[in-house]
């Protein structure tokens, strides 16, 4: 989108949910809406959710047929309902320059100029994401074909990381000229003026305990603590009760609650290393938030982690290799190594504010 027209543009932000909900889609719609506004355009929220009174009966019918939650929640019938809702929302929002479509739970009406934004395709998810393991081949094939149509009909596709961009080209046949790697923005942009690097304090943030590889992290930390008795681990998110030497459970800290947000930001200032060795991480915003705080990260090799943490902003390990996780945590327990790597992560993260990401998306929306 040309610079001259950005200040005049009304851009729809379409989601199968409320784009103004701080908790929706990991805070991405709210962050992007603010970034679009910083670019001089006007974000227009478009809720494509069919509503509980329609969604639940359709899901119940899908469950009765498939006995699979993922298949029931991503059926052709639900896609059709969400697409109709998206069409009505657009019809009531005139003079849109274009639409940013988040996810592929719905399609947009023909003739609408849009870009799709995603961090992982279904073709990738069925291979590496544990939540997709139960879905039938029929469900996955149908979902891939719906995605293919959405990607082909848009002006362009915006991928959070090169990992997803590769799938758009290799699995869906999109030419590279229509693929834009735009990144995510950080929801927490914390500045730590001073940090005590002398004692390692690891920080984990994650809602999906099993997928984020929490159990292996606890085992690895116990081994690290045998070598560094003063080491500490702070856990943020949803997980079973944990109780071990050096481990502190802070529970789920929500973006929309000011006191909980402040608590999380204080943890980012106090930590010396962020650890998220997920089984699969398409492009974790948490790595960027750690980078903004000047923290090095230990991340996963499965997904787009490198794009989030930067080539020199941390260490990636195979999510099945506990020994490698222990050694990475020990390596980043060294104060000089941790401080140097954290500074590299901070420099990399500076290019991933929501305003800069929105600018890249608006450029893709205006591309020929």
Secondary structure, DSSP 4 states (H G I P E B T S, - for coil): --HHHHTT-EEEEEESS-TT-TTGGGGHHHHHHHHHHHTT-EEEEEE----HHHHHHHHHHHHHHH--HHHHHT-HHHHHHHHHHHHHHHHTS-S-SEEEEESSSS-PPTT--EEEEES--HHHHHHH-GGGTTS-HHHHHHHHHHHHHHHHHSSEEEESSHHHHHHHHHTT---GGGEEE-----S-----S----SS-EEEEEES-TTTTTHHHHHHHHHHHHHHSTT-EEEEEES-S----TTEEE-----TT-HHHHHHHHHHHHH-SEEE---S-BSS-HHHHHHHHTT-EEEEESSBSHHHHH-TTSEEEE-TT-HHHHHHHHHHTTSHHHHHHHHHHHHHHHTT--HHHHHHHHHHHHT--
